[in-house]
Amino acid sequence: MRSLEYKMKLTDEQKAILEHSKGETLAKVMESLVRYGELFGATEMVPISSKYNHLVTSFGLKALGPVYELMDKLLEAGAPSGQKFSVDPKPLDPNVPSSFAQDAIFKFFMYSRQKDYEKQLMQLGLLSDNAFTCTCYMDEVGNKPGYGEVLSWSESSAVVYANSVLGARCNRNSGIIDLMGSVIGYVPKFGLLTDEGRKADWIIEVKTTKKPEAQLLGSAIGMKVMEDVPYVKGLDQWLGTELDDEACTYLKDFGAATASNGAVGLYHIDKLTPEAVKFGEDLINPGAKTYVIDDAELERVYREYPVIWKNKNAQPKLCFMGCPHMSLQQLKDWTDKVEESLKKNGVEKVTVPTVFTAAPDVLEAFAKTPYADRLKATGVITSYICPLMYMNNPLSEKMPVITSSNKLRTYTSARYYTDEEILEQITAPGRSSGRKILLGRITGAVPAFHKLPNPLPRGIRKGGR
C-alpha cells in the first residue's frame, strides 16, 4: 500500500514503513493509524515522547479473539511495543466476594482467556506483574508522563488525568489503537495533541457553599459539556493553588467522572492545573458558554440519576470504593473514617461487604504501614480488581451494589452515593441507617436486566472505559 494514496503528510521513515520496510504486519499497523488519523482530520504523524504507554484492554474475554490474533502476529513479526506499558486492572480477584455461580460465569463464559492474554502482555512489554491499574500515574506505579509529552494511552480516566493534571498530550484513544501507536512510535496529530484542540469551549463557575463532591461535580460537568474542554473557575478556593496529594486525588476522581459521564479528555482548573497556571484565561475560546454550578444544581444532578435496581429499596449486598483505583493517602484516610464511624455506631466491623481497590504497587506500599492491619480489622477487603469488570457479570449486575464512583454508576447497575452516605451505610448498626438513606433517595426508570451474559462488558459496548 503506497503512502501517496493518503492525504496525510508523512516522513520518509513513515512512508517506508507503509511500503513494508519493516514487514507486512507493521505496514498494516501504520496504515491503520494513518486511516484513523485522517478520519479526525490529522495532517501528520508525530513521535511519541513518553517513556511508557498505558493500555486499556486488561481482560481476557473469550469474545476478543481478534485481539489475541493481533498480539500473536505482532510477536511473530518481532514487533513488541516500542515502550514498556502498564494496563488496566485485572477483572478477577479471589479475595472479592462472589458466589459459585458468579465464579463459573467469570471463568467459563467471560474471562476464560485471562491467563493466556496476560502472557501475551508480558511478551509485548508489560512493565511488571504489578502493572495492572487504571491509575498508572501514581508514584508507586511509576508511569507518570511529563508536561508536554505526547502519549498513545487509552483508558478515559488515565487520559484525562494525564492531559489535565500532568499537562501531557493524548487523545481519547480506543483499545488496540493505544498499542499500535506504541509499536510504531507515532500517533496522528489532531484534537488534544494540538494547541487549538486544548482551548476551552466552556467556562464552569463553581459557586457551592462547601467543597463539592469530586465525583458529583465531575458528573455534572461531563453531562453538560460532553466532549468539549471546560475551564473551571472557583474550585481553587477548595483545592488551593498547589497540586499536592490532596488536590491530585480530588482531580483523579473528578476527572474520571467528567470522562465517563461525558467524554471529557481535558479540563483546566483556574490557578491550579499546569496549563491554566501558565496561560490563564487565554485558554478560553471566544464565545465560550457558561455553566454555573451551585448547591441546588448539584442536588438536581444527583436526584436525576436513574436507579436501576429491580428492588429500589433493597439492602446493599456489596460496596465498591476505588473506580478509578484509590491512592495510598485515600486508603489511609478511609481507614480513619471507617474506624471512627464504627466506634461512633458501636459496631466492630463493616455491616456491608466492602471492597477498597487500588493498584497492586499501592497496596504493597499500604501493607507496609500500620493502617493495613487496622483496615483489615474493620472487615474491609482490599483488592487490585476492576470493579467494572466484576459488575459486568449478569449475576453481579442483579446485585444491589453501592459505590461513590460515578464511573461505576454509569457503566453498571451499581448505585451512586456520596462518600458520607457510603460511610454511613457500611458502618450502620443492622444497616438501619443505610436503609433510611435508600428509602429517602428518589428513583428512576428500571430497565429489564439481561438474562444472558453480554458479548462484551458494558463499558466496552459504550465505546471504552
C-alpha positions in Angstrom: 0.0 0.0 0.0 1.7 3.2 -1.1 1.7 6.3 1.0 0.7 8.5 -1.9 -2.8 7.2 -1.5 -3.1 9.2 1.7 -3.7 12.9 2.2 -1.6 13.0 5.4 1.9 14.4 5.2 4.3 11.5 6.1 8.1 11.5 6.7 10.3 9.2 4.6 10.6 6.8 7.5 6.8 6.6 7.9 6.4 6.1 4.1 8.9 3.4 4.3 7.1 1.5 7.0 3.9 1.8 4.9 5.8 0.3 2.0 6.8 -2.8 4.1 10.4 -1.8 5.0 9.7 -3.4 8.4 7.4 -6.1 7.2 3.8 -6.6 6.3 2.5 -6.6 9.9 4.0 -3.2 10.8 2.8 -1.8 7.4 -0.7 -2.8 8.4 -0.3 -1.2 11.8 0.9 2.1 10.2 -1.9 2.0 7.7 -4.4 1.6 10.5 -3.0 4.6 12.3 -2.9 6.8 9.2 -6.5 5.9 8.3 -7.5 6.6 11.9 -5.8 10.0 11.9 -7.4 11.0 8.6 -10.9 10.3 10.0 -10.2 13.0 12.5 -8.5 15.5 10.2 -4.9 14.8 11.2 -2.4 16.1 8.7 0.7 14.5 10.1 2.1 11.8 12.4 4.1 12.9 15.5 6.5 10.9 17.6 5.5 9.6 21.0 7.8 11.1 23.6 6.7 9.5 26.8 8.8 6.7 28.4 5.9 4.3 29.0 2.5 3.6 27.4 -0.8 2.6 29.0 -3.3 0.2 27.5 -7.0 -0.2 28.4 -7.5 -3.9 27.4 -6.6 -5.9 30.5 -9.3 -8.6 30.4 -9.1 -12.0 28.7 -12.6 -12.1 27.3 -13.4 -15.1 25.1 -15.1 -12.7 22.6 -11.9 -10.8 21.9 -10.4 -13.4 19.7 -9.2 -10.9 17.0 -7.2 -9.1 19.7 -5.3 -12.2 20.7 -4.6 -13.0 17.0 -3.2 -9.5 16.5 -1.0 -9.9 19.6 0.4 -13.2 18.2 1.1 -11.6 14.8 3.0 -8.7 16.4 5.0 -11.2 18.4 5.7 -13.4 15.3 6.8 -10.3 13.4 9.3 -9.5 16.2 7.4 -6.2 16.8 6.8 -5.9 20.5 5.8 -2.5 21.9 8.3 0.3 21.4 7.6 1.2 25.1 7.1 -0.7 28.2 3.5 -0.3 29.3 1.0 -0.6 32.1 -2.5 -1.8 31.6 -5.9 -1.5 33.2 -6.8 -3.6 36.3 -7.4 -7.3 36.3 -11.0 -8.4 36.1 -10.8 -11.0 38.8 -9.6 -11.4 42.4 -10.5 -14.4 44.6 -10.5 -12.2 47.6 -13.6 -10.3 46.4 -16.9 -11.9 47.5 -18.6 -13.9 44.8 -20.9 -16.9 44.6 -20.1 -20.3 43.0 -22.4 -19.3 40.1 -20.7 -16.0 39.6 -17.3 -17.7 39.6 -18.5 -20.2 37.0 -19.6 -17.4 34.7 -16.4 -15.4 35.2 -14.3 -18.5 34.5 -16.1 -20.2 31.6 -18.2 -17.5 29.9 -16.3 -14.2 30.4 -12.6 -14.2 31.2 -11.6 -17.7 30.1 -8.6 -16.3 28.2 -7.2 -14.3 31.1 -4.0 -16.3 31.8 -3.1 -16.6 28.1 -3.7 -12.9 27.5 -1.5 -11.9 30.4 1.3 -14.0 28.9 0.9 -12.1 25.7 1.0 -8.8 27.5 4.3 -9.8 29.3 5.8 -10.8 26.0 4.8 -7.5 24.3 6.3 -5.3 27.0 4.2 -5.1 30.2 6.1 -3.1 32.8 5.8 -5.7 35.6 3.5 -8.3 37.1 2.0 -5.5 39.1 1.4 -3.1 36.3 -2.4 -3.7 36.2 -4.2 -0.4 37.3 -6.2 2.4 35.9 -4.1 4.9 38.0 -0.7 4.1 36.4 0.4 7.7 37.1 0.6 7.0 40.9 4.2 7.5 42.3 4.1 3.9 43.5 3.5 2.6 39.9 5.8 4.9 38.1 4.1 5.6 34.8 3.8 9.4 35.1 4.5 11.3 31.9 5.9 14.8 32.0 4.4 18.2 30.8 4.0 18.3 27.1 4.9 14.7 26.4 3.0 13.0 23.6 1.2 9.8 24.6 -0.6 6.9 22.9 -2.7 6.0 26.0 -6.2 4.8 26.3 -8.4 4.4 29.5 -10.5 7.5 29.8 -9.8 8.3 33.5 -6.0 8.0 32.9 -6.0 10.1 29.7 -8.0 12.9 31.3 -5.6 12.9 34.3 -2.5 12.9 32.1 -3.8 15.8 29.9 -5.2 17.9 32.7 -3.2 17.3 35.9 0.2 16.5 34.3 -0.1 18.6 31.1 0.8 15.7 28.8 -0.9 15.4 25.4 -3.0 12.5 24.4 -6.3 11.8 22.6 -9.0 9.6 23.9 -7.8 6.5 22.0 -9.6 3.2 21.9 -8.1 -0.1 22.8 -5.6 -1.6 20.3 -5.0 1.9 18.8 -3.1 2.6 22.0 -0.9 -0.4 21.3 -0.5 0.4 17.6 0.9 3.8 18.4 3.3 2.3 20.9 4.5 -0.3 18.4 5.1 2.2 15.6 6.3 5.1 17.8 4.0 7.6 16.2 0.4 8.9 16.7 -1.7 11.1 14.3 -1.7 14.7 15.4 -5.3 16.0 15.9 -7.6 17.1 18.8 -5.9 17.3 22.2 -2.4 17.0 20.6 -2.8 20.5 19.1 -2.8 23.9 20.8 -6.2 24.8 19.4 -7.7 21.5 20.5 -6.8 22.2 24.1 -8.7 25.5 24.2 -11.9 25.6 26.4 -15.4 26.0 24.9 -17.0 26.1 28.4 -16.5 28.3 31.4 -17.6 26.5 34.6 -18.3 28.7 37.6 -18.3 26.7 40.8 -20.4 28.6 43.4 -21.1 26.0 46.1 -21.1 26.8 49.8 -18.8 23.8 50.6 -16.3 21.7 48.8 -18.3 19.8 46.2 -18.1 16.0 46.0 -15.4 15.3 43.3 -17.4 12.6 41.6 -20.6 14.6 41.6 -19.1 17.8 40.3 -17.3 15.9 37.6 -20.5 14.2 36.6 -22.4 17.5 36.3 -19.7 19.0 34.1 -19.3 15.9 32.0 -23.0 15.6 31.2 -23.1 19.3 30.3 -20.0 19.8 28.2 -19.8 16.2 26.8 -16.5 16.0 24.7 -15.7 19.8 25.0 -12.9 21.2 27.1 -14.1 23.0 30.3 -12.3 25.8 32.1 -13.3 25.6 35.8 -13.3 28.7 38.0 -13.9 28.8 41.7 -12.6 25.4 42.6 -9.3 26.7 43.7 -11.0 28.0 46.9 -11.5 24.4 48.0 -8.3 22.9 46.5 -5.8 25.7 46.8 -3.3 26.6 44.1 -0.8 23.7 44.6 -1.1 20.3 43.0 -0.4 18.5 46.3 -1.6 14.9 47.1 -5.0 16.1 48.2 -5.6 18.1 45.1 -4.4 15.4 42.8 -6.5 12.8 44.5 -9.6 15.0 44.1 -8.9 15.7 40.5 -8.3 12.0 39.8 -11.9 11.2 40.9 -13.3 14.4 39.4 -11.7 13.8 36.0 -12.9 10.2 35.9 -16.5 11.4 36.3 -16.1 14.0 33.6 -14.7 11.4 31.2 -17.3 8.7 31.9 -20.5 10.8 32.4 -19.5 12.8 29.4 -16.5 12.4 27.1 -14.1 14.9 28.5 -10.4 14.3 27.7 -9.0 17.5 29.2 -10.1 20.1 31.7 -8.4 23.2 33.1 -8.8 24.3 36.7 -8.2 28.0 37.2 -5.0 28.8 39.1 -4.2 25.1 39.6 -3.6 22.8 36.7 -0.4 23.4 34.7 -1.8 25.0 31.5 -4.3 27.1 33.5 -1.4 28.4 35.6 0.8 29.1 32.5 -1.8 30.6 30.2 -4.8 31.5 32.4 -7.9 32.7 30.6 -6.1 32.8 27.3 -7.1 29.1 27.1 -10.8 30.1 26.8 -12.1 30.4 23.2 -14.2 33.5 22.3 -17.9 32.8 22.6 -17.4 30.1 25.3 -20.6 29.1 27.0 -21.0 29.4 30.8 -22.4 26.8 33.2 -22.9 27.8 36.9 -22.8 25.1 39.5 -24.2 25.8 42.9 -25.6 23.6 45.7 -29.0 23.4 44.1 -27.5 22.3 40.7 -25.5 19.5 42.3 -28.6 18.3 44.2 -30.6 18.3 40.9 -28.0 16.3 39.1 -27.8 13.8 42.0 -31.6 13.3 42.2 -31.9 12.8 38.4 -29.6 9.7 38.4 -31.7 6.7 37.4 -31.9 3.8 39.9 -31.8 0.5 38.0 -32.1 -1.9 40.9 -35.0 -4.2 40.5 -36.0 -3.5 44.1 -35.1 0.1 44.7 -35.4 -0.3 48.5 -33.1 -3.4 48.7 -30.4 -3.6 51.3 -26.9 -3.3 49.7 -25.1 -6.5 49.4 -21.7 -5.1 48.3 -19.9 -1.8 48.3 -17.1 -0.9 45.9 -14.8 2.0 46.5 -12.0 2.8 44.1 -13.0 3.3 40.5 -10.6 4.7 39.5 -8.2 3.0 41.9 -7.6 4.6 45.3 -4.4 6.4 46.2 -2.3 5.5 49.2 -3.5 8.5 51.1 -7.1 7.7 50.3 -6.6 4.2 51.8 -5.2 5.8 54.9 -7.9 8.5 55.2 -10.7 5.9 54.7 -9.1 3.7 57.4 -9.5 6.6 59.8 -13.0 7.3 58.6 -14.2 3.7 58.9 -12.7 3.2 62.3 -14.3 6.4 63.7 -17.7 5.7 62.2 -17.7 2.1 63.6 -16.7 3.3 67.0 -19.4 6.0 66.9 -22.1 3.4 66.0 -20.9 0.8 68.4 -20.1 -1.7 65.6 -16.9 -3.8 65.3 -16.9 -4.5 61.6 -18.5 -3.1 58.4 -22.1 -4.2 58.0 -22.0 -4.3 54.2 -19.3 -6.3 52.5 -16.9 -3.6 51.3 -14.0 -3.7 48.8 -11.4 -0.9 48.5 -9.5 -1.2 45.2 -6.0 0.2 44.4 -3.0 -0.5 42.2 -1.0 -3.6 43.3 2.0 -1.4 44.0 -0.1 1.0 46.1 -1.5 -2.0 48.0 2.0 -3.2 48.7 3.0 0.2 50.0 -0.1 0.3 52.1 0.7 -3.2 53.5 3.9 -1.8 55.0 2.0 0.8 57.0 0.2 0.3 60.3 -3.0 1.3 58.5 -3.2 -2.1 56.7 -3.9 -4.2 59.8 -6.3 -1.5 61.2 -8.3 -1.5 58.0 -8.3 -5.3 57.9 -9.7 -5.4 61.4 -12.7 -3.4 60.2 -13.7 -6.1 57.8 -12.9 -4.0 54.7 -11.3 -6.0 51.8 -8.5 -4.5 49.7 -8.1 -5.6 46.1 -6.5 -4.8 42.8 -9.7 -5.8 40.9 -11.5 -3.7 38.3 -15.0 -3.2 39.8 -16.5 -2.5 36.4 -15.3 -5.9 35.1 -16.7 -7.6 38.2 -20.1 -5.9 37.7 -20.5 -6.9 34.1 -21.2 -10.5 35.2 -25.0 -10.8 34.7 -25.4 -12.1 38.3 -23.3 -9.3 39.7 -25.5 -6.9 37.7 -28.6 -8.0 39.6 -27.0 -7.4 43.0 -27.7 -4.2 44.9 -24.2 -2.8 44.9 -23.4 0.7 46.2 -20.4 2.9 45.3 -19.2 6.5 45.3 -17.8 6.2 41.8 -19.8 7.9 39.1 -17.9 5.9 36.5 -19.0 2.7 38.0 -22.6 4.0 38.3 -22.5 5.0 34.6 -21.3 1.7 33.2 -23.0 -0.8 35.5 -26.0 -1.3 37.8 -24.2 0.0 40.8 -25.9 2.8 42.7 -24.1 6.1 43.5 -24.0 7.7 46.9 -21.7 10.4 48.3 -18.7 9.4 50.4 -20.6 10.5 53.6 -23.6 8.4 52.7 -21.4 5.4 51.8 -19.7 5.6 55.2 -23.0 5.8 57.0 -24.3 2.7 55.2 -21.3 0.4 55.6 -21.0 1.2 59.3 -24.6 1.4 60.3 -25.8 -1.0 63.1 -28.1 -3.5 61.3 -27.8 -1.3 58.3 -30.8 0.7 59.5 -29.2 4.0 58.7 -28.4 2.7 55.2 -31.9 1.7 54.7 -33.2 5.1 55.7 -31.0 6.7 53.0 -32.0 4.2 50.4 -35.7 4.9 51.0 -35.1 8.6 51.0 -33.5 8.9 47.6 -35.6 9.5 44.6 -35.8 6.8 41.9 -35.8 6.5 38.2 -36.7 4.1 35.4 -35.9 0.5 35.8 -34.8 -1.3 32.6 -35.1 -5.1 32.3 -32.0 -7.0 33.3 -30.2 -9.1 30.8 -30.9 -12.8 31.2 -27.7 -14.0 29.4 -24.1 -12.8 29.6 -23.5 -9.8 27.3 -20.9 -10.5 24.5 -18.8 -7.6 25.7 -18.7 -5.7 29.0 -21.0 -2.7 29.2 -18.1 -0.2 29.3 -16.8 -1.6 26.0 -20.3 -1.5 24.5 -20.4 2.2 25.3 -17.1 2.9 23.5 -14.5 2.1 26.1 -13.6 2.9 29.6 
